[in-house]
Amino acid sequence: MSFKYPLATSSWDQDEQDALQRVIASDRFSMGEEVAIFEKQFAAHFGSKYSVMVNSGSSANLLMVAALFYSQNSDLNLKAGDEVIVPAVSWSTTYFPLQQYGLKLKFVDIDAETLNYDLDALADAVSDKTRALMVVNLLGNPNDFDHLNKIVSGREIVMIEDNCESMGASFGGKQAGTFGVMGSYSSFFSHHISTMEGGLVVTDDEELYHIMLSLRAHGWTRNLPKENTLTGTKSDDPFEESFKFVLPGYNLRPLEMSGALGQAQLRKLPKLINGRRDNAARFQEKMRDHPIFSIQKETGHSSWFGFSLVVRESANISRKQAIAALTDAGFECRPIVTGNFAKNDVLKYFDYEVHGELKNADYIDQNGLFIGNHHYPILDAFDVLAEVTI
């Protein structure tokens, strides 16, 4: 089915075509210099020391979690059975790496307006057993990091960020994804920039950076700098370092095409984000007091991945009716990420607990949806949206 107002569209032009042709002409397709250049540019753009590119945002989350298990820093190192707090609404691969490394997940409710952590519920959930906090910035909206930092202050809690939906968001002038010891980003087709498939992790911690370089590619030493925190000083003999394995790693490497595309897309990112924010200003104006739908409350400076629409209880209609009306008006709709993830059958494989009630996550699960945003003007869409009736 073709939608007048789809969830996602391409932001490529001749720059991306040229980037692809540059890689084809080089005849080097596996991870190489194009990826390395993009990583340096990405880290600089977001104000981080280091950046590691991988083949997806999901892999970025996996790499981020795995790195904490091999850190020699006792303030960062995690072990199986440690408690990690997670929001009840996010994408599946926020949670899966935590389960796969044997962590115990504690689900906490979200705020009905921001769709990020319910900060009171989070403060109540933190205990002496809590070793990590997974912060998810949902649909482009950053968390209130001033409040989060107060909650974890003085505690031995590692904060990491899943910022896959919120590239370009900021809070207090600082980029989302850079508040924790590591932060993940996605460059999948429907996200703020697109490298076909792709993801990145940023960090200021050199040890974690070197661990991720090794874990990304088989756990070998080949991609480590000569002086590194894992092995000390590497041999100058490339043959000797070809197949030397120091960590139980993966193959999460991106393609050279993705690195080249990332360079072209990153140059456009400020304009792409500004276009989304211009649309958001009109969306907020038109939908702030809508009788059927409530909208996401912006925290800090959102990068507006999409526009959430939550059916008001007072509207006395079902989400199914709302989706039918929106579809008839030309809008492609999706659930708000996974809804309440704690309802999924996959949790039978998890070590987890639910802290208190998840009433807001439950309500979003039954009554929430989102529509797409784009880097170009879609102002007419909000005139149509505001007139949707059921």
C-alpha positions as CSV (number, residue, x, y, z in Angstrom):
1,M,0.0,0.0,0.0
2,S,1.3,3.5,-0.9
3,F,1.0,6.2,1.7
4,K,0.9,9.9,1.1
5,Y,2.6,10.4,4.4
6,P,5.0,7.4,4.8
7,L,7.2,6.6,7.8
8,A,10.5,7.2,6.1
9,T,12.0,8.4,2.9
10,S,15.5,8.7,1.4
11,S,17.8,11.7,2.0
12,W,20.3,10.6,-0.6
13,D,21.3,12.6,-3.7
14,Q,24.3,12.7,-6.0
15,D,26.7,12.9,-3.0
16,E,25.7,9.4,-1.9
17,Q,25.9,8.1,-5.4
18,D,29.4,9.5,-5.8
19,A,30.4,8.0,-2.4
20,L,29.3,4.5,-3.6
21,Q,31.1,4.9,-6.9
22,R,34.2,6.0,-5.1
23,V,34.2,2.7,-3.2
24,I,33.4,0.7,-6.3
25,A,36.4,2.3,-8.1
26,S,38.7,1.5,-5.2
27,D,37.8,-2.2,-5.3
28,R,38.0,-2.3,-1.5
29,F,34.6,-3.3,-0.1
30,S,35.3,-4.7,3.4
31,M,36.0,-2.4,6.3
32,G,38.9,0.0,5.6
33,E,39.8,3.7,5.3
34,E,36.4,5.0,4.4
35,V,35.0,3.6,7.7
36,A,38.0,4.9,9.6
37,I,37.5,8.4,8.2
38,F,33.8,8.3,9.0
39,E,34.5,7.2,12.6
40,K,36.8,10.1,13.2
41,Q,34.3,12.6,11.7
42,F,31.4,11.1,13.7
43,A,33.3,11.3,17.0
44,A,34.3,14.9,16.3
45,H,30.8,15.9,15.3
46,F,29.3,14.6,18.6
47,G,32.1,15.8,20.8
48,S,33.5,12.4,21.7
49,K,37.1,11.1,21.7
50,Y,36.3,7.8,20.0
51,S,33.8,6.2,17.7
52,V,33.4,2.6,16.5
53,M,31.2,1.8,13.5
54,V,29.4,-1.5,13.2
55,N,26.9,-3.1,10.9
56,S,23.7,-2.0,12.8
57,G,22.4,-0.1,15.8
58,S,21.5,-3.4,17.3
59,S,25.1,-4.5,17.0
60,A,26.2,-1.2,18.5
61,N,24.2,-2.1,21.6
62,L,25.7,-5.6,21.7
63,L,29.2,-4.2,21.4
64,M,28.5,-1.6,24.1
65,V,27.3,-4.2,26.6
66,A,30.0,-6.7,25.8
67,A,32.7,-4.1,26.3
68,L,31.7,-3.6,29.9
69,F,32.3,-7.3,30.6
70,Y,35.9,-7.1,29.6
71,S,36.9,-3.8,31.2
72,Q,39.6,-4.1,33.9
73,N,38.2,-0.9,35.5
74,S,36.2,-2.0,38.5
75,D,33.9,1.0,38.2
76,L,32.8,-0.2,34.8
77,N,33.1,-3.9,34.8
78,L,29.9,-5.9,34.8
79,K,29.3,-9.6,35.7
80,A,26.6,-12.0,35.0
81,G,23.8,-11.6,37.5
82,D,24.3,-7.9,38.0
83,E,21.2,-5.8,38.0
84,V,20.6,-3.3,35.2
85,I,17.6,-1.0,35.1
86,V,15.8,-0.6,31.7
87,P,12.7,1.4,30.6
88,A,9.6,-0.7,29.8
89,V,9.3,0.8,26.3
90,S,12.1,0.5,23.8
91,W,13.3,-1.6,20.9
92,S,14.0,-5.3,21.4
93,T,17.7,-5.1,20.9
94,T,18.0,-2.6,23.7
95,Y,17.3,-5.6,25.9
96,F,18.6,-8.7,24.1
97,P,22.4,-8.0,24.7
98,L,21.7,-7.5,28.4
99,Q,20.0,-10.9,28.5
100,Q,22.6,-12.6,26.4
101,Y,25.3,-11.5,28.8
102,G,23.4,-12.8,31.8
103,L,22.4,-9.6,33.4
104,K,19.2,-9.3,35.5
105,L,16.9,-6.7,34.0
106,K,14.6,-4.5,36.2
107,F,11.8,-3.0,34.1
108,V,10.7,0.5,35.1
109,D,7.7,2.5,33.9
110,I,7.9,5.4,31.5
111,D,6.6,8.9,31.8
112,A,3.2,9.2,29.9
113,E,4.2,12.5,28.4
114,T,7.9,12.3,27.5
115,L,7.8,8.5,26.8
116,N,11.2,8.3,28.5
117,Y,11.8,7.1,32.1
118,D,9.3,8.0,34.8
119,L,11.9,9.7,36.9
120,D,10.2,9.1,40.3
121,A,9.7,5.4,39.5
122,L,13.4,5.2,38.4
123,A,14.6,6.8,41.6
124,D,12.5,4.3,43.6
125,A,13.8,1.4,41.6
126,V,17.5,2.1,42.1
127,S,18.9,-0.1,44.9
128,D,22.3,-1.3,46.3
129,K,22.1,-4.1,43.8
130,T,21.9,-1.8,40.7
131,R,25.1,-1.9,38.7
132,A,24.0,-0.4,35.4
133,L,21.4,2.0,34.0
134,M,20.3,1.7,30.3
135,V,19.0,5.1,29.2
136,V,16.9,5.1,26.1
137,N,16.1,8.4,24.3
138,L,12.8,7.5,22.6
139,L,11.7,8.9,19.2
140,G,14.3,11.6,19.2
141,N,13.5,12.9,22.7
142,P,16.5,13.1,25.2
143,N,16.0,12.2,28.8
144,D,16.4,14.7,31.6
145,F,20.0,14.0,32.3
146,D,20.3,16.5,35.1
147,H,17.7,14.5,37.0
148,L,19.3,11.1,36.0
149,N,22.7,12.2,37.1
150,K,21.3,13.2,40.5
151,I,19.7,9.7,40.8
152,V,22.9,7.9,40.2
153,S,25.3,10.3,41.9
154,G,27.5,8.7,44.5
155,R,26.5,5.2,43.4
156,E,28.5,2.6,41.6
157,I,26.2,2.6,38.6
158,V,27.4,2.5,35.0
159,M,25.2,4.6,32.7
160,I,25.0,3.7,29.0
161,E,22.7,5.2,26.3
162,D,20.7,3.6,23.5
163,N,20.5,6.7,21.4
164,C,19.6,4.8,18.1
165,E,16.4,6.8,17.6
166,S,17.7,10.2,18.7
167,M,20.8,11.2,16.7
168,G,21.2,14.9,16.9
169,A,19.1,15.4,20.0
170,S,20.7,17.4,22.8
171,F,20.1,18.3,26.5
172,G,21.7,21.4,28.0
173,G,23.9,21.9,25.0
174,K,25.3,18.4,25.1
175,Q,24.6,15.7,22.5
176,A,22.4,12.8,23.5
177,G,24.5,9.6,23.3
178,T,27.4,11.2,25.1
179,F,26.1,11.4,28.7
180,G,26.9,7.8,29.6
181,V,30.2,6.0,29.5
182,M,29.1,4.8,26.0
183,G,26.3,5.7,23.6
184,S,24.9,3.9,20.6
185,Y,23.5,5.3,17.3
186,S,21.8,3.8,14.3
187,S,22.2,4.7,10.6
188,F,19.5,2.4,9.3
189,F,17.4,3.6,6.3
190,S,14.6,5.1,8.4
191,H,16.8,7.0,10.9
192,H,18.3,10.5,10.9
193,I,21.1,9.5,8.5
194,S,21.3,6.4,6.4
195,T,24.2,4.2,5.5
196,M,21.9,1.4,4.3
197,E,22.6,-0.6,7.4
198,G,24.9,0.7,10.2
199,G,25.5,1.8,13.7
200,L,28.1,3.4,15.9
201,V,29.2,3.6,19.5
202,V,30.9,6.7,21.0
203,T,33.0,6.9,24.1
204,D,35.7,8.9,25.8
205,D,37.2,5.9,27.5
206,E,40.3,4.6,25.7
207,E,40.1,1.1,27.3
208,L,36.5,0.6,26.2
209,Y,37.4,1.9,22.8
210,H,40.2,-0.7,22.4
211,I,38.0,-3.5,23.7
212,M,35.3,-2.6,21.1
213,L,37.9,-2.5,18.3
214,S,38.9,-6.1,19.2
215,L,35.4,-7.4,19.8
216,R,34.0,-5.9,16.6
217,A,36.4,-8.1,14.5
218,H,36.7,-11.6,15.9
219,G,38.4,-10.6,19.1
220,W,41.8,-10.3,17.4
221,T,44.5,-7.7,17.8
222,R,44.8,-6.8,14.2
223,N,42.8,-3.6,14.4
224,L,44.3,-2.3,17.6
225,P,46.8,0.5,17.6
226,K,50.4,-0.4,18.3
227,E,50.2,0.9,21.9
228,N,46.9,-0.3,23.4
229,T,45.2,-1.1,26.7
230,L,44.6,-4.8,25.9
231,T,48.1,-6.1,24.9
232,G,50.4,-3.2,25.7
233,T,52.7,-2.9,22.7
234,K,51.9,-4.9,19.5
235,S,54.4,-6.6,17.4
236,D,55.6,-4.8,14.2
237,D,55.3,-8.1,12.4
238,P,51.9,-8.1,10.6
239,F,52.1,-11.8,10.1
240,E,52.4,-12.4,13.8
241,E,49.4,-10.2,14.6
242,S,47.2,-11.6,11.8
243,F,45.4,-14.2,13.9
244,K,46.1,-13.3,17.5
245,F,42.9,-13.5,19.6
246,V,42.5,-11.9,23.0
247,L,38.8,-11.6,23.4
248,P,35.8,-13.7,22.5
249,G,34.5,-11.4,19.7
250,Y,32.2,-11.2,16.8
251,N,32.1,-10.1,13.2
252,L,30.2,-6.8,13.4
253,R,32.2,-5.0,10.8
254,P,30.5,-2.5,8.5
255,L,31.2,-2.2,4.8
256,E,33.3,0.4,3.1
257,M,30.2,1.6,1.3
258,S,28.6,2.4,4.6
259,G,31.6,4.4,5.8
260,A,31.6,6.4,2.6
261,L,27.9,7.0,2.8
262,G,28.2,8.1,6.4
263,Q,30.7,10.8,5.4
264,A,28.2,12.2,2.9
265,Q,25.3,11.9,5.3
266,L,27.1,13.5,8.2
267,R,27.8,16.6,6.2
268,K,24.0,17.0,5.8
269,L,23.0,16.1,9.3
270,P,22.6,19.6,10.7
271,K,20.2,20.4,7.8
272,L,18.4,17.1,8.1
273,I,17.8,17.7,11.8
274,N,16.7,21.3,11.3
275,G,14.2,20.2,8.7
276,R,12.7,17.7,11.2
277,R,12.5,20.4,13.9
278,D,10.8,22.8,11.5
279,N,8.1,20.1,10.9
280,A,7.9,19.5,14.7
281,A,7.2,23.1,15.4
282,R,4.1,22.9,13.1
283,F,3.1,19.5,14.5
284,Q,3.2,20.9,18.1
285,E,1.2,23.9,17.1
286,K,-1.5,21.9,15.4
287,M,-1.7,19.0,17.8
288,R,-1.0,20.4,21.3
289,D,-4.7,20.4,22.3
290,H,-6.1,17.8,19.9
291,P,-9.3,16.2,21.3
292,I,-8.3,12.7,20.3
293,F,-4.5,12.5,20.5
294,S,-2.0,13.6,23.1
295,I,1.6,14.1,21.8
296,Q,5.1,13.6,23.2
297,K,6.4,16.3,25.6
298,E,9.8,17.5,24.4
299,T,12.7,17.3,26.9
300,G,15.7,19.4,26.0
301,H,16.1,19.6,22.2
302,S,14.5,16.7,20.4
303,S,15.6,15.5,17.0
304,W,12.1,14.3,16.3
305,F,12.5,10.8,14.9
306,G,8.8,10.6,14.4
307,F,5.5,11.9,15.9
308,S,3.8,10.0,18.7
309,L,0.0,10.0,18.9
310,V,-1.6,8.5,22.0
311,V,-5.4,8.1,22.0
312,R,-6.8,10.0,24.9
313,E,-9.0,8.1,27.4
314,S,-11.6,10.9,27.0
315,A,-11.8,10.2,23.3
316,N,-13.6,7.0,24.0
317,I,-12.3,5.3,20.9
318,S,-10.0,2.3,20.2
319,R,-6.5,2.6,18.7
320,K,-7.8,0.4,15.9
321,Q,-10.4,3.0,15.0
322,A,-7.7,5.7,15.2
323,I,-5.3,3.8,12.9
324,A,-8.1,3.2,10.4
325,A,-8.9,6.9,10.3
326,L,-5.2,7.9,10.0
327,T,-4.7,5.3,7.2
328,D,-7.6,6.7,5.3
329,A,-6.1,10.1,5.6
330,G,-2.8,8.8,4.1
331,F,-0.7,8.2,7.2
332,E,1.5,5.2,7.6
333,C,1.4,4.1,11.3
334,R,3.5,2.0,13.6
335,P,3.3,1.1,17.3
336,I,5.4,3.2,19.7
337,V,8.5,1.0,19.4
338,T,7.6,-2.3,21.1
339,G,5.0,-0.9,23.5
340,N,5.4,-2.6,26.9
341,F,8.2,-4.9,26.2
342,A,7.7,-6.8,29.4
343,K,4.5,-8.3,27.9
344,N,6.5,-10.2,25.2
345,D,6.7,-14.0,25.3
346,V,10.5,-13.8,24.9
347,L,10.8,-12.8,28.5
348,K,10.6,-16.5,29.5
349,Y,14.3,-16.5,28.6
350,F,15.1,-13.5,30.8
351,D,16.2,-13.1,34.3
352,Y,14.1,-10.1,35.2
353,E,11.7,-8.3,37.5
354,V,9.2,-5.6,37.1
355,H,9.5,-2.7,39.5
356,G,6.1,-1.5,40.6
357,E,3.4,-1.0,38.0
358,L,3.9,-0.4,34.4
359,K,0.7,1.5,33.9
360,N,2.0,4.1,31.5
361,A,3.8,1.5,29.4
362,D,0.6,-0.6,29.4
363,Y,-1.4,2.4,28.2
364,I,1.1,3.2,25.4
365,D,1.0,-0.5,24.5
366,Q,-2.7,-0.4,23.9
367,N,-3.3,3.2,22.8
368,G,0.0,4.5,21.3
369,L,1.2,4.8,17.7
370,F,3.5,7.1,15.8
371,I,3.7,8.6,12.3
372,G,6.7,9.6,10.3
373,N,8.8,12.7,10.2
374,H,11.1,13.8,7.4
375,H,14.0,16.2,6.6
376,Y,11.9,18.2,4.1
377,P,8.7,20.2,4.8
378,I,5.5,18.2,5.3
379,L,3.5,21.1,6.7
380,D,0.3,20.1,4.8
381,A,0.4,16.8,6.7
382,F,-0.4,18.5,10.0
383,D,-3.3,20.4,8.5
384,V,-4.8,17.0,7.5
385,L,-3.8,15.4,10.8
386,A,-5.5,18.0,12.8
387,E,-8.8,17.4,11.0
388,V,-8.8,13.6,11.5
389,T,-12.0,12.5,13.1
390,I,-13.4,9.1,14.1
